[in-house]
């Protein structure tokens, strides 16, 4: 019984090792200079602009850059 369990454990470890190798090969590296929405536009300075809706660094074609307006009567930020 212990021999059978040991064989199962060894086979599971081998399967896990194979899966981890294939995951690292399939995993694509994400360039931080790319737009977070379209993943096409690269920023020359690497910064981009922060979208006011999603708070991600995006290109001018993808994001909304309107700044929230301060309403003094309600002491709230309104869009």
Helices and strands as residue ranges (DSSP letters): H 2-26, E 49-50, E 57-58, E 69-71, E 76-78
